[in-house]
Amino acid sequence: MHGPCECDLSRRNVLIGTAASVAAAATPGVAHAQISANTQAATVAAPVVAKVSFTVNGGARDLELDTRTTLLDALRDHLGLPGTKKGCDQGQCGACTVIVGGRRINSCLTLAVMHEGDSITTIEGLGTPDNMHAMQAAFVKHDGFQCGYCTPGQICSAVAVLDEIKSGVPSHVSADLNAPPQLTDAEIRERMSGNICRCGAYSNIVDAITEAAGRRA
């Protein structure tokens, strides 16, 4: 048996030396990249606090909030108004519907700081158990809910729907865009389509809205 020749030892030494040089050169870069990533993450995560003032259910409210706070979270977590529900948190279910400046919006899709000076109405501002809004009373009478989770958003949306029809705002099912929309079942269902009821109380909801509008006894 013969030991390794000098050429083998030389080749091995070259490879070991090259690998060591590459590792030494790469390490500072990796460390620097890691530091940069951590610094960037810290910068992105740093909260920015801003003051916002608006009217909620008839009362002036002043808050200091992280600018990333949604209107939904401001109402629930900062103002103690849990009636507005967090469902999908993606603007798809309508459970978080509130009325802002007379128009219904999904409060999970908008930032609180965007509503400086606005007038906001939540389900708590429509009525109380002892003095219910006509729409709330109609929902109770017609069993327009089962589990009730979507109901606050349904009712806020329904109130705004009647105002839309009264103001002549057309929908996708309005037969004549130049004529005032009529309070038909098709109009109600189309306008309420953004509010999902997983219990399936849709027909009762239509009956409740129709009665609240004064069309049925």
N, C-alpha and C positions, 0 to 999 in steps of 0.2 A: 504494500500500500504506500502510496506517495501522498505527502501533505499538499495543501493548496499551493499553486504556483504564485509567483509574485504578481502576475497579471491579474489573477483572481482577487488577491488581497487589495491591489490598487483599485480595481473596479468597485469592490465593496466599500472601500474608504471614500471613494468619490460619491457613491450613492448616499452613504450615511451623512457625509458632509453636506450634500445638496439638500437632503431632507431637513437637516437641522437648520440650514440657512433659510429655507422656505418657511419653516415653522416660526423661526425667530422674527422674520419679516412680517408674517401674517398676524402674529399675536397683537401687536400694538393697534393694527387696523381694526381687528375684531373688537378689541376693548373700546376703541374710539367709537365704533359704530354702535356698540351697546350703550355707551354713555349718551350718545346723540339720541338714540331711540328713547331712552329713559327720560331725557330732558324734554323731548318733544311730547311724550305722553303726559308728563307733569304739566307742561304748558297748556295742552289741550284740556286737561281735566280741571285746571284752575277755574273756580267759579267766578263769575262776574255778577255782582249784585246791583240791582237797580230799584228805584222807587217807582211805584205805580199807584195811581189813584183812580178808582171808578166807583160807580153806584151799583150796589147789589141789593136787589129786592127793596129798593126805596131808600137805602141807607148808604151814606158815604163810607168807603173803606179805603184805607191806606196800607200798603204793604211794601216790604223790602224783600225782593225775591231774586234768586238765581235767574238770570235772563233766559235760561233754558226751561223754566217751569211752565208747564202747560196751564191753560185756563182751568182745565178740569182739576188738576192737582192743586191749584191755588184755591179753588172753591172748596174742595174736600179737605185738604190737609192743612191749609192755612186759615180758612174762614170757618171751618167746622160745619160745612153744609154737605152732608153725606147723601142727600137725596139724589143728586146727580151721580149716576153710576158709571163705573169704569168697566166696560165690557171687553170689546176687542182691543181697545186702545189704538186702533188703526183707522178709525172713521168709517167702519163698515157696518156696525150694528145699530147705531143711533141711540144707544142707552145713555150717552152723555149729552144729549141735546139740551141746549139752553137757548134762551131768547136774548139776543144782543141788539139793542137799537131797533126792536120790533121785528128782527129777522132771526130765524132759527139757525143755529150752527152746531157743528160737532165740536164740543169744547176740548176734546183730546187732540184736535188737529191744529190748534192755534195757541200761541204763547200768550201768557197773561200780560206781558209788557206791551203787547200790541193793542191793548184795549184801554189805554189811558183815556180817561174822561167818558168812557162808554157807560151806558145803562144796561145792566144785566139782570135778567129774571130767571131764577131757578124754580124748581117745583115747590120749594118752600115759600116762594114769594107769590105763588098763584092763589093759595088758600090754605086754610088750616082744617083739622078734623071738625072743628066746631063751626067753621065758616068756609065751606068748600067752594072753589070755583065751579061754575056750571059744568065745565068739562070733567073735572074730578068727580062730581056727583053723577054725571052720566056714565062714566067708566064704572063706578060702583054699581049703579042700577043695572047695567047691561053686562056685568061680569066681563069687562074688557081686559081682564088679566087673569093669570093663574098663579105662577110663582111670584109675579110682581116685580121682578128685577128690571125689566125693560120699561115698566109703566111710567116712571117719571119722564123719561125721554119721549115716550109715546104721547103723553099728555101735553108736554111743552110743544112738541111738533104739531099736534092736532090744533092747539090754540093758534099757532102761527099759520097753519093751513087755512083756517077760516078767515084770517086776516088777509091772506094772499088772494083768496077767492073774492072777498069783499072789495079788494083793491083792484081787481081785474087782471091779476097776474095769470097768464095762461100756463098750461102744463103740456106735456107731450101728448096727452089724449084730448086736449081741447079741440073741438071740431072746427071752430072758426076763431082764428087768432084776433080778428077784429071785433069780435063780439064778447061781451062779458062772460066769463066761465060760469057754468052752472054747477050747483052742488049735487053732482050725481055720484053713485057708488064708484063708477070708473074714475072720476076725478079724485075722489078721496083715496082710493087704493093706489093710484099712481103717485099722488103727492106724499103718501105715507110709506112708499116703498123703501125708503131709506131707513125705516125703523123696523128692525127684525124682532118678531115675537117667537121665541123657540118653542113656546107652549102651543102656538097655533090659534090664538084667540082673535084672529083677524076679522071674522064676520061680526063678532061682538064689538070690536073696536070701531068698525064702520058704523054700526048701529048707534054707538055712544056719540060719535062725532056728529052724526046726522041729527040726533036728538039735541045735542048741545047747540046746534045751529038753528034749532027751532023748527025743523022740517017735520019731525015726527013727535007725537005725544009720548 
